[in-house]
Amino acid sequence: MQQLLTGKMRLKEFNEEWEVKKLEEIGDITGAGVDKKINQDEEPVRLLNYLDVYRRDYIYSKELEHWVTTTKNKLIGCSVKKGDLFFTPSSELREDIGISALAMEDMEGVVYSYHIDRFRLNIPFNDLYRLYMLKTRKFLSQCETFCEGSGKRYVISMGKFREMEITYPKSLKEQETIAQILTDMDNEIDTLKQKLNKYKQIKEGMMQQLLTGKIRLM
């Protein structure tokens, strides 16, 4: 993953040069999201929270169940659209700064929390590649370096986020091909994890049978 997403390993059918850009050159980063209050004179909306971003790579509308209220202006300004990326800008640990998740669909009536930042690209990008490029060790190391804190809480400003650099292929086809390779690997890992959990359950069941004498060895 690190080799493919930094251009150190190239797929043989592609030879176009890669771009090195600051985030602010390819999209808009915004904060000032919606708080968790409920006011009678505001519209009810669902909230995309910090933990929704921290715990997931991909965000779907059906998974969001936290209701709050907000103004019409906030509903427009803090909307969640397909392809939006969300960051964690603060944490008790440096390594948890810059954890990202990708909105997989337009989400009507959903807004993002003031605890997270939104990155909305303004140039064409493969949907899946845009998330993978923010999972590189190079990018996360920048997050750890640029965040500030006393040891109890670390925070990275939107200004620092905007200054961080990513490396990516200009070719959308190359982006798509790399993303597909990594997605296939992720799917295979998920399948193996499911099998592992199944075997663990079988083992636990057999242990209970054997250790209680319900099954006797001949």
Secondary structure in CASP SS format (residue, H / E / C, confidence):
PFRMAT SS
TARGET T0000
AUTHOR 0000-0000-0000
METHOD secondary structure of the structure
MODEL  1
M C 1.00
Q H 1.00
Q H 1.00
L H 1.00
L H 1.00
T C 1.00
G C 1.00
K C 1.00
M C 1.00
R C 1.00
L C 1.00
K C 1.00
E C 1.00
F C 1.00
N C 1.00
E C 1.00
E C 1.00
W E 1.00
E E 1.00
V E 1.00
K E 1.00
K E 1.00
L H 1.00
E H 1.00
E H 1.00
I H 1.00
G E 1.00
D E 1.00
I E 1.00
T E 1.00
G C 1.00
A C 1.00
G C 1.00
V E 1.00
D C 1.00
K C 1.00
K C 1.00
I C 1.00
N C 1.00
Q C 1.00
D C 1.00
E C 1.00
E E 1.00
P E 1.00
V E 1.00
R E 1.00
L E 1.00
L E 1.00
N C 1.00
Y H 1.00
L H 1.00
D H 1.00
V H 1.00
Y H 1.00
R H 1.00
R C 1.00
D C 1.00
Y E 1.00
I E 1.00
Y C 1.00
S H 1.00
K H 1.00
E H 1.00
L C 1.00
E C 1.00
H C 1.00
W E 1.00
V E 1.00
T E 1.00
T E 1.00
T C 1.00
K H 1.00
N H 1.00
K H 1.00
L H 1.00
I H 1.00
G H 1.00
C C 1.00
S E 1.00
V E 1.00
K C 1.00
K C 1.00
G C 1.00
D C 1.00
L E 1.00
F E 1.00
F E 1.00
T C 1.00
P C 1.00
S E 1.00
S E 1.00
E C 1.00
L C 1.00
R H 1.00
E H 1.00
D H 1.00
I C 1.00
G C 1.00
I C 1.00
S E 1.00
A E 1.00
L E 1.00
A E 1.00
M C 1.00
E C 1.00
D C 1.00
M E 1.00
E E 1.00
G E 1.00
V E 1.00
V E 1.00
Y E 1.00
S E 1.00
Y C 1.00
H C 1.00
I C 1.00
D E 1.00
R E 1.00
F E 1.00
R E 1.00
L E 1.00
N C 1.00
I C 1.00
P C 1.00
F C 1.00
N C 1.00
D H 1.00
L H 1.00
Y H 1.00
R H 1.00
L H 1.00
Y H 1.00
M C 1.00
L C 1.00
K C 1.00
T C 1.00
R H 1.00
K H 1.00
F H 1.00
L H 1.00
S H 1.00
Q H 1.00
C H 1.00
E H 1.00
T H 1.00
F H 1.00
C C 1.00
E E 1.00
G E 1.00
S C 1.00
G C 1.00
K C 1.00
R C 1.00
Y E 1.00
V E 1.00
I C 1.00
S C 1.00
M H 1.00
G H 1.00
K H 1.00
F H 1.00
R H 1.00
E H 1.00
M C 1.00
E E 1.00
I E 1.00
T E 1.00
Y E 1.00
P E 1.00
K C 1.00
S C 1.00
L H 1.00
K H 1.00
E H 1.00
Q H 1.00
E H 1.00
T H 1.00
I H 1.00
A H 1.00
Q H 1.00
I H 1.00
L H 1.00
T H 1.00
D H 1.00
M H 1.00
D H 1.00
N H 1.00
E H 1.00
I H 1.00
D H 1.00
T H 1.00
L H 1.00
K H 1.00
Q H 1.00
K H 1.00
L H 1.00
N H 1.00
K H 1.00
Y H 1.00
K H 1.00
Q H 1.00
I H 1.00
K H 1.00
E H 1.00
G H 1.00
M H 1.00
M H 1.00
Q H 1.00
Q H 1.00
L H 1.00
L H 1.00
T C 1.00
G C 1.00
K C 1.00
I C 1.00
R C 1.00
L C 1.00
M C 1.00
END
